[in-house]
Amino acid sequence: MTRDDWQVDASLLEAWRDGDTEAGAALFDRHSDAVARFFENKVREGTDDLIQQTFLRLIEGRARIREGVAVRAFVLGVARNILREHLRKLARGREVDPEVESMAALAPGPTTVVGRCREHRLLLEGLRRLPVSHQIALELFYWEGLNANQIADLLGISHSAMRSRMTRARELLRAAMAEIAESRELLESTVDGLDGWAAQLRGQLGGS
């Protein structure tokens, strides 16, 4: 988000805290696509419920958004907490290790997001085969335009650790796609054009 976007959010947040419900609705509209994108390639069923829970949690916690904290980062942090609770349900109460376990293992079956081409579908499925923490990091980078430091702040880890994670996540993504690609040509096309394929997918996700 640009500085102007941040200032718009800050103004809307201040008005919402003062009781302006239309300002609150405007904030929801500005960030609903990002929340939808956060869940769509992770959760196979109940995405709408998780989106609703995220914004209900935002309503309850809006007073805790600190000055200088981007509303989108706060909302995505809430979405991450909602996802962690959902993962425990998928694992029947067992604590899930997001550094190890993947959405493909926790919620088996193909992604419900429909890619428009083979590269899209390979990328989406490859992401779901990563440890959840790595999937989150890459999707925040490619789909929300957050840099490594911003993602680190959102996830609560050091900036240096996040830079290492991003490198490792890209390595794991290539390996995951190599396992399931229909051909070497498809794999190379997806890897070589990763930024472009990811940008195209962003336009298809979250109702954009």
N, C-alpha and C positions, 0 to 999 in steps of 0.2 A: 504494500500500500504506500502511496505517496504521502508527503507531509500534509498536503491539502486533505487527503482522505482521513488522516488521523485527526485533523482539526474538526472536520465534519462530525466524526464519531464522538469526539470530546464534547462538542456542543450538544449533540443529540443526547448523550449520556447525562449531561448536566440537566437538560430540560426534563428528561425522563425521571431523574431523581427528585425533581421538583413537582412531579405529578402529571406531567404531560404524556398521556398514554399514546398519542400519535407519534411522539418522538421515539417511544419504545418500539412501536410497530415499525417505524422507519429503520431502526437499528436491526430488527429482525430481518427485514427485507434485504438490508445491505450484506448480511452475513449468512443468510439461510443456505445459499448455494455452497458456500465453503463447508458448512456443517454437513450438508448432504454428500458432498464429495468425500468428506472424511470417512463416512460410513459405507458408502456404496460398494466399494471393492473389498470390503472386509466382512460385512454382514450379509448373509444370504436371505434371511427372513427377519421382519420386524424393523426394517430401517426407519420407517416413518415414526414408529414409537420411540426409537432412540433419539431421533431429531427433536421430537416433542419434549422428551425428558431433558435434553440439553437446554432448550430454551426455558423450560420451567425452572431448571436449576439456575439459569442466568437471572431470571426474575428474582429468585430468592436471594441471590448473591450479588446483585448489582451494586449494593453499597460497598462491597469489598474490592471493587475494581479501583486500583490505586491510580492517582494522577500520573500521567506519563506512560501508563501501560496501554498498549493498543488493544482496543476492544476485540478485534479479531483474534489476537493471540489469547486473550482471556477466554473467549468463547471456545476456541479450539482446545484449550486446556480443559475446559469443562467436558467437551466431547470426549477427550481422551479418558477422563475419569469414568464417564458413562460406559465407554467401551470396556474398560477394565472390569467394571461390575458385570457387564454382559458376558465377558469371557469366563468369569467365575461360574456363571449360570450354565454356560455351555459345557464347562468342565465339572458340572454337578457339585459345585461348592469347593472344588480343589483350587488352590492358588495357582494361577497360570504364570509361567516365567516368560515374559515377552521378549527376553533376550535369546530364547531358544525356540519356543513354540511358534508355529505359523497358523494363519487363518485357514490354510488348506487342510491342516491336520485337525484343527478344532471344529471347523465347519466344512466337512468334505463335500466335494462336488464342484462343478465349474462355477465361475463367477456369474452372477446374474446380470452384470453389466454387459451390454451387447456392443462389441467393437465393430466398427464399420469395415475393417479389413483384417487380414491375418496378423499383421504386425501389432495392431491394437490388442487383439485377443491374446497373442503371445505375451505381450507386456503385462497385461492385466493378470494373467494367470501366473506369470513369473513373480510378480509382486506379492501375490497371495501365498507363495511358497517360501517367502522370506520370514525370518523371525519377525514377530509383530512390530517390535521397536524399530527394526530396519525398514520395514514397509512404511510405517508412519513417517519416518524421516525422509525417505525418498518422495513420498506423495506430497508431503508439505513443501518440499523443495520444488518439485516439478509442477504441482497444481496450484499451490498458494503463493509461490514466488518468494518464500522465506529463505534467507541465507542460513548458513550453518550456525552462526552465532545466535540468530533468532530462534532457530529450532532447538538449540541447546538450552536457551532460557526457558522455552515452553516445556521441554521435557525434564528440566531440572538437573542437567549434567554440565560438566565443564565444556568450555569452547573447544579446547584441545581434544577432549574425548569425542566430541561430536564430529570434528574434522576426521578423526580416525574412523568413526562409525560410518560416515558418508562414503569414505573410500572402500571400506569393507562391504557396505551395503551394495555398492555398484558391482563389486566382484561377485558377491553372492547372487545378484540378479542375473548377471550374465550366465553363471553356472546353472541357475535354475531354469533359465530359458533354453540353455543348451540341452538339458535333459528332455524337454518336451517339444522342441521345435520340430516341425515336419521335415525340414531340410536345412542344410547348412546355409543355403542361400537366404532362407527366411530369417535365420538367426542373425546373419551378417547384416541384412537389411534393417532389422530391428535395432541391433546394437549401434550400427553406424548412424542411423537417423533417430536415435533415442530422444533427443530434445524435441525434434519435430513431431514424432509420434505422440509423445507425452503432451505436447501443447494441443494437438488435435483432440486427444482424449479429454483434456480439461474442458474443451468446448462442448463435449457430449455429456459431461457429468453434472450433477447438481442442478439440472434444470436451466443451465446457462443458455 
